[in-house]
Amino acid sequence: MTKTVNIIGGGISGLTAGCYLQQCGFKTEIFEKHSTSGGLCTCWTRKGFTINFSAHWILGTSEKNSFYHYWSELIDMKSLEYFHHEKIIDIQLSKYTDKYGGNVFHLYSDLNKLKNYLTDISPEDAPIINKFINRVKLLQKFDLPPINKKQPWYKYYNIIFKLKYLRLLPIVINWSKETNVDFSNKFKSNFLKEAFRLLYDDHEVKMFVFALPMAYFDNKSAGCPKGGSNAFVKKLEEKYISLGGKINFNTEVNKIIVENNVVTAINYNNDNIKHSDITLSATDWNLTFNKLLNGSFKNKINDELALLKNYEIFFSTILISFGINKVLNNFSHYLRFPLNEPLVSPDGTEYNRLELKISNFDETLVPKGKSLLSVNLYTKNGEYWINLRKQNLNEYNKVKNDFASKILLQVETQVGEISQHIEMTDVATPATIERYTNSWKGSTQGWLPGKKFINSSVCNYYYKNLDNFYYSSHWNTPGGGLPVVVKNSREVSKIICKRNNQKFVF
Ligand SMILES: Cc1cc2nc3c(=O)[nH]c(=O)nc-3n(C[C@H](O)[C@H](O)[C@H](O)COP(=O)(O)OP(=O)(O)OC[C@H]3O[C@@H](n4cnc5c(N)ncnc54)[C@H](O)[C@@H]3O)c2cc1C
């Protein structure tokens, strides 16, 4: 008999797991609290301007990256169009200029162009530049993560497959220790030193984490979908429904019902109950284990996670957007710039630099003749906004608007006076994130990766004393993101199939 699965959450985790399970013979139903699917992967439209919150780049937009094969098990990736920007980012430096007197570092996506640009700036750094570019190009030759395609000659293939990956070992060993700041010190040029140090503002990131996307920006397998997050979500939603899945919108799950260590049903919209053979929670980690399961299940790993002992929560964000009736053509779509003096946000975070996105490259999001400028301010103090909104809505709105005015002044130092051209101002805070998705403390990507280079699953897909229950979302793997989500959904679906004697057909 066909087994039924209740899926909690219609974000990318819920949709992708739903698509996998439907194709493996389960009858699934998604319960989503919001009126649309997508969760954090979303866009919203204000006065004709569509703000693309997530999915600025999706890993796996061409077959040159392994994630393309995962996405293609679910949707036709070629049916979407993607933007591939010439420059990934422009970084305005504070101290040094290049030999032409410019203070902006261009991070080109084309590796040959980047190599020529870097070498032109600093010919004496050619050996280190060449080594760096060659290593990134080598990464392009490998499926990362490795996908072991099953062949009839599988056994032999497996050996060759593993031997092939030995070539990567020196890069993995070296770049899993070295950070962008360590690497920056290798340059003789002060301009390049400062540029590489500022790749992630004040944060240090392992070179491997920097180099991998560089490899895929160059071979155009990490693109930004035309139509933004919503275009991507729509494809998954359509596929899920075409496979016979059902999505219940405006349906908030309040409780996971456990009887004698077996999950039997969910309680939603206060007093409705839906039984199923299997329950898969594809929603926020804290909500699932600390509220929906309501203490009816104890687990040491989860207790430690809840105390934030081993992992911190990923940054939340304040996204301030201005829609203007003017085209800003001569600016990078993405730039970071230093501030004359530190700016302290209402939640107490201090910023020395800001990041500004200018979008007018996608006419489906921003009307012709107009531009959308967005400043993204990461914060670890999402709770300030969440609590303020709950306690005093008027004050919250005032604080938001005052802060937006301050940010506008900073933006104008870069693009000139725009205040007369503003048609739309929008401020999304951690409270917005939490309100729409229940994401804990407004986290944007689950857990922040720890010191370990490879972050395997930090919480399990299933538990010993909680039968018929599974958990899969971006919270399973620190760092989160869309590739993590599809990989985890595939993994949990495979496990569900195995434990229910169903064939995993992929
Ligand atoms: C600003 C931002 C930019 C990003 N940029 C990128 C990017 O460029 N590339 C990339 O790969 N990743 C990016 N990410 C990360 C990516 O969007 C997330 O990792 C991914 O969308 C998480 O999906 P999820 O389904 O696991 O979680 P969620 O999106 O949180 O989904 C959980 C779902 O559960 C629903 N829900 C919550 N509570 C209940 C309840 N009680 N009952 C029923 N439903 C409930 C929520 O409404 C939501 O739909 C970005 C994220 C953010 C926020």
PDBQT file of the ligand as one rigid body, heavy atoms in Angstrom, charges set to zero:
ROOT
HETATM    1  C1  LIG A 601      19.039  36.921   2.213  1.00  0.00    +0.000 C 
HETATM    2  C2  LIG A 601      19.391  35.518   1.767  1.00  0.00    +0.000 A 
HETATM    3  C3  LIG A 601      20.193  35.341   0.647  1.00  0.00    +0.000 A 
HETATM    4  C4  LIG A 601      20.523  34.043   0.257  1.00  0.00    +0.000 A 
HETATM    5  N1  LIG A 601      21.239  33.867  -0.904  1.00  0.00    +0.000 NA
HETATM    6  C5  LIG A 601      21.496  32.616  -1.334  1.00  0.00    +0.000 A 
HETATM    7  C6  LIG A 601      22.132  32.412  -2.600  1.00  0.00    +0.000 A 
HETATM    8  O1  LIG A 601      22.419  33.356  -3.341  1.00  0.00    +0.000 OA
HETATM    9  N2  LIG A 601      22.412  31.115  -2.975  1.00  0.00    +0.000 N 
HETATM   10  C7  LIG A 601      22.100  30.049  -2.174  1.00  0.00    +0.000 A 
HETATM   11  O2  LIG A 601      22.385  28.909  -2.551  1.00  0.00    +0.000 OA
HETATM   12  N3  LIG A 601      21.451  30.216  -0.991  1.00  0.00    +0.000 NA
HETATM   13  C8  LIG A 601      21.142  31.467  -0.558  1.00  0.00    +0.000 A 
HETATM   14  N4  LIG A 601      20.461  31.649   0.616  1.00  0.00    +0.000 N 
HETATM   15  C9  LIG A 601      20.123  30.469   1.451  1.00  0.00    +0.000 C 
HETATM   16  C10 LIG A 601      18.896  29.722   0.969  1.00  0.00    +0.000 C 
HETATM   17  O3  LIG A 601      17.882  30.599   0.573  1.00  0.00    +0.000 OA
HETATM   18  C11 LIG A 601      18.412  28.840   2.131  1.00  0.00    +0.000 C 
HETATM   19  O4  LIG A 601      19.487  28.053   2.594  1.00  0.00    +0.000 OA
HETATM   20  C12 LIG A 601      17.267  27.911   1.716  1.00  0.00    +0.000 C 
HETATM   21  O5  LIG A 601      16.279  28.614   1.027  1.00  0.00    +0.000 OA
HETATM   22  C13 LIG A 601      16.683  27.217   2.967  1.00  0.00    +0.000 C 
HETATM   23  O6  LIG A 601      15.597  26.400   2.607  1.00  0.00    +0.000 OA
HETATM   24  P1  LIG A 601      14.824  25.479   3.657  1.00  0.00    +0.000 P 
HETATM   25  O7  LIG A 601      13.636  24.955   2.942  1.00  0.00    +0.000 OA
HETATM   26  O8  LIG A 601      15.755  24.509   4.271  1.00  0.00    +0.000 OA
HETATM   27  O9  LIG A 601      14.367  26.465   4.837  1.00  0.00    +0.000 OA
HETATM   28  P2  LIG A 601      13.237  27.603   4.825  1.00  0.00    +0.000 P 
HETATM   29  O10 LIG A 601      13.368  28.413   3.610  1.00  0.00    +0.000 OA
HETATM   30  O11 LIG A 601      13.356  28.265   6.151  1.00  0.00    +0.000 OA
HETATM   31  O12 LIG A 601      11.860  26.811   4.752  1.00  0.00    +0.000 OA
HETATM   32  C14 LIG A 601      11.094  26.465   5.870  1.00  0.00    +0.000 C 
HETATM   33  C15 LIG A 601       9.621  26.589   5.497  1.00  0.00    +0.000 C 
HETATM   34  O13 LIG A 601       8.831  26.183   6.605  1.00  0.00    +0.000 OA
HETATM   35  C16 LIG A 601       7.703  27.058   6.731  1.00  0.00    +0.000 C 
HETATM   36  N5  LIG A 601       7.223  27.014   8.099  1.00  0.00    +0.000 N 
HETATM   37  C17 LIG A 601       7.769  27.566   9.200  1.00  0.00    +0.000 A 
HETATM   38  N6  LIG A 601       7.057  27.256  10.295  1.00  0.00    +0.000 NA
HETATM   39  C18 LIG A 601       6.018  26.485   9.883  1.00  0.00    +0.000 A 
HETATM   40  C19 LIG A 601       4.943  25.849  10.548  1.00  0.00    +0.000 A 
HETATM   41  N7  LIG A 601       4.806  25.913  11.877  1.00  0.00    +0.000 N 
HETATM   42  N8  LIG A 601       4.057  25.168   9.816  1.00  0.00    +0.000 NA
HETATM   43  C20 LIG A 601       4.180  25.072   8.471  1.00  0.00    +0.000 A 
HETATM   44  N9  LIG A 601       5.186  25.658   7.784  1.00  0.00    +0.000 NA
HETATM   45  C21 LIG A 601       6.114  26.343   8.487  1.00  0.00    +0.000 A 
HETATM   46  C22 LIG A 601       8.299  28.401   6.347  1.00  0.00    +0.000 C 
HETATM   47  O14 LIG A 601       7.295  29.335   6.009  1.00  0.00    +0.000 OA
HETATM   48  C23 LIG A 601       9.194  28.016   5.178  1.00  0.00    +0.000 C 
HETATM   49  O15 LIG A 601       8.495  28.031   3.965  1.00  0.00    +0.000 OA
HETATM   50  C24 LIG A 601      20.083  32.927   1.022  1.00  0.00    +0.000 A 
HETATM   51  C25 LIG A 601      19.252  33.123   2.128  1.00  0.00    +0.000 A 
HETATM   52  C26 LIG A 601      18.891  34.398   2.489  1.00  0.00    +0.000 A 
HETATM   53  C27 LIG A 601      17.928  34.573   3.625  1.00  0.00    +0.000 C 
ENDROOT
TORSDOF 0
